[in-house]
Amino acid sequence: MARREQTVTVDGRTLKVSNLDKVLYPETGTTKGEVIDYLQRVAPALLPHAAWRPATRKRWVDGIGTAQNPGTVFFRKDLEDSAPSWIPTARLEHKTHSNTYPLANDAAVLAWFGQVAALEIHVPQWRFNASLEQQHPDRLVLDLDPGPGAGLAQCAEVALLCREILEGMDLRPFPVTSGSKGIHLYAGLDGTATSDQVNEVAKELAASLERKHPRLVVANMKKSLRENKVLVDWSQNNAAKTTVCPYSLRGRSRPMVAAPRTWEEIESPGLEHLDFHEVLDRLSDGLDPLAALAPSAAQGTDRLAVYRSKRDAKLTPEPVPHPPAVGKTARAAAPDSAKPVSFVIQEHHARRLHWDFRLEHEGVLVSWAVPKGPPLQRGIQRLAVMTEDHPLDYGTFEGTIPKGQYGAGEVSIWDAGECTIEKWRDGKEIIAVLSGREDGGLGGIPRRFVLIQARGMGDQDNWLLQLTKEQPSEDSTVPEDIPESSLLDEVPKPMLASSGVPEDIIEGDDWCFEMKWDGYRALAKVENGKVKLLSRNGNDMTEDFPELQELAVLAPEGAIVDGEIVALDGSARPSFSLLQQRISHRRKNRLRQAQAIKLNFMLFDALQLPRSKGGKPENLIGEQYVDRRKYLEHAVSDGQYIKVPPAHTGPTLKAALKTSLELGLEGVLAKECTGDYEPGRRSGSWVKIKHLLDQEALVIGWTKGQGNRASSIGSLLLAVPAGDELEFIGRVGTGFSDLQLKEIRERLEKIARKTPPVKHIPAQFQRDAHWVTPKYVAEVRYSELTKDGRLRHPVWRGWRDDKEPAEVRWEHPGSLMK
């Protein structure tokens, strides 16, 4: 067969490639060309974790084959003789031999790996320095490998246990779903410990977990011991061992990826491995959960290394400064809290609209992405996701980041000016007064913001941004009232529901009940015979759901309606997983696969419709809910994709919840029948009641912490009343602040007792336990119940001092235990 060879240029290097249409993954039809394209697009995220490490490769020169006829795999250490001369190498001497390894230091090397079908890249936990001398490890790794009978869910459970220990050791863990079976956990090190020392620590950590959780964890490599358990493989910290590199492809039936994940994803019951399309979509959205582990950033040698790794100065108009000279580090002067520094807030129309909130600190712009924009009223909290540091020159950047580049889209300055830092506690809390432009988004008045790291929200990059109670001037809050004009020219943001429990709905009050759908919230406007679909954040979703243009036929011109887009599984039940697949297929132009996933647009409210048949559309925001529903049902007909499911004014909440359970839905939305529509606001007149809720529990004991938590609490033991006795439901060890840990221990030491207040507590939970009288009520959030009735992935939410122990009860139907 002809090789169909061609020459390409990558990062200034000339490379010959051939047979780009050769299929390497038969099940998905993924070709060599697609593999090389993936490696180039993922390079900014992958290279920081592969550079200067000896790269061992697994090659499938004829493709990975099928289950019946698997392809031949070659495990390769030495650089191939046919390799281009420009590939950097390093030699390692072993006891009986030596090997010359390639170094994946740039995108051109990755392209060559793709050309020779080196699908998997494996690297050790240490790096070479610029003189090619082997260094101490800069990261610790734990490989969580499920044995027969266990799966990814059990690995996630063990990952959370490991997280608790590592954080107690003052190490920040980062999870990576391996793309094969399990999960890898990484934690950055300062390079002072040897590989042998790190290996011993990892070994002891695994052994400790096995002692405390013998039914779930095994630290011994023997296969006979691994059934229904998760192996915590500590041995990959050995200097001679390697682990698949984050963002590397895997040699599985489909092109799966060793994909960095957020802790929120690890805690999700629907956790699955990701393929290379999904990983590229995440990176395009700016989601790189492992960016903070990039070695140079972790070691503090170059704070802009992660920023630089994601950008090509030749392809983006953004400022991309040159790296510091080898061995030299730019050191910023110690900050002077009295001296103003700069800030900028940029409106960023990327794949999803967000605002980039940047504060000057130690010579860089420390940055957060704020999906809903900075709050302009006290009492409003906004999620702020910490991103990589940016150069100071970025403070004046406005322009278009080209398609295909990281963060592609329009960037404009929303506001900028001087900033006075009043408090800066790394990883904990920041208080700053921002004084922007007279015509800027902050309204031309100084505003004092506080950023607080939200440890209980699943990931250490998640912060909360809000205005402080005390502001520099009394004019520092601006009302955000939305005028109720006679006609809505623009589609406002949707009204949001408050979280609640059944007890929030008082029987006899005027409530209506709807089913809660598990999908994408959307507002739709019919204009000029076409439908425009907007997400809850204002993003245009029209092209993602072309069949929903059916609404233009079923609804009158000028209509603005509210609803949920859901994907239906084989049992006609909403499936969020299918919906995500649908979006992924659609954006990759796989129309046939996309259209095979059936959609419904469930309409439940109307913002603008005629009040009578044939009439002109009118603004309905100030109308009562029951009237808006009446106009919706009269004006919009059901179609193949458009549905107007009934609202229930008659049944009780109990009946509605029962119906929701029978239909396999998330829960119920309770709405005040007389309530108006409040665009963009979370209102108490809409209450969402899910089947999986936060759980109140009695604290019955505690275990001592480790590492920097050695003087406080490691975890709390919990129980709920069951008849005349207490039932043990597990323990919670995450979600605490340092201040909370201190207060909790002081509180519990005053009610200590010698014996457990609950019968039948498994032995592994009694080890090292300190028992207390079950006097205090706490609240935790969790994903689901295990088969033996334990909380899975619980996170501390706080004390419920307004609750008496006698009031505590199970808040979830027992039929939902998994």
Buried (B, 14 or more C-beta within 10 A) or exposed (E): EEEEEEEBEBBEBEBEBEBBEBBBBBBBEBBBBBBBBBBBBBBBBBBBBBBBBBBBBBBBEEBBBEEEEEBEBEEBBBBBEEBBEBBBBBEBEEEEEEBEBBBBBBBBBBBBBBBBBBBBBBBBBBBBEEEEEBEBBBBBBBBBBBBEEBEBBBBBBBBBBBBBBBBBBEBBBBBBBBBBBBBBBBBBBEBEBEBEBBBBBBBEBBBBBBEBBEEBBBBBEEEEEBEEBBBBBBBBBBBEBBBBBBBBBBBBBBBBBBBBBBBEBBBBEEBEBBBBBBBBBBBBBBBBBBBBBBBBBBBEBBBBBBBBBBBBEEEBBBBBBEBBEEEEEBEEEEBEEEEBBBBBBBBBBBBBBBBBBBBBBBBBBBBBBBBBBBBBEEEBEBBBBBBBBBBBEBBEBEEBBEEEBBBBBBBEBBBBBBBBBEEBEEEBBBBBBBBBBEEBBBBBBBBBBBBBBBBBBBBBBBBBBBBBEEBBEEEBBEEEEBEEEEEBEEBBBBBBBEEBEBEBBEEEEEBBBBBBBBBBBBBBBBEEEEBBBBBBBBBEBBEBBEBBBBBBEBBBEBBBBBBBBBBBEEEEBBBBEBBBBBBBBBBEEBEEBBBEBBBBBBBBBBBBBBBEEEEEBBBBBEBBBBBBBBBBBBBBEEBEBBBBBEBBEEEBBEEBBBBBBEEBBBBBBBBBBBBBBBBBBEBEBBBBBBBBBBBBBBBBBBBBBBEEBEEBBBBBBBBBBBEEEBBBBBBBBBBBBEEBBBBBBEBBEEEEEEEBBBEEBBEEBBEEBBBBBBBBBBBBBBBBBBEEBBBBBBBBBEBBEEBEBEEBEBBBEEEEBE
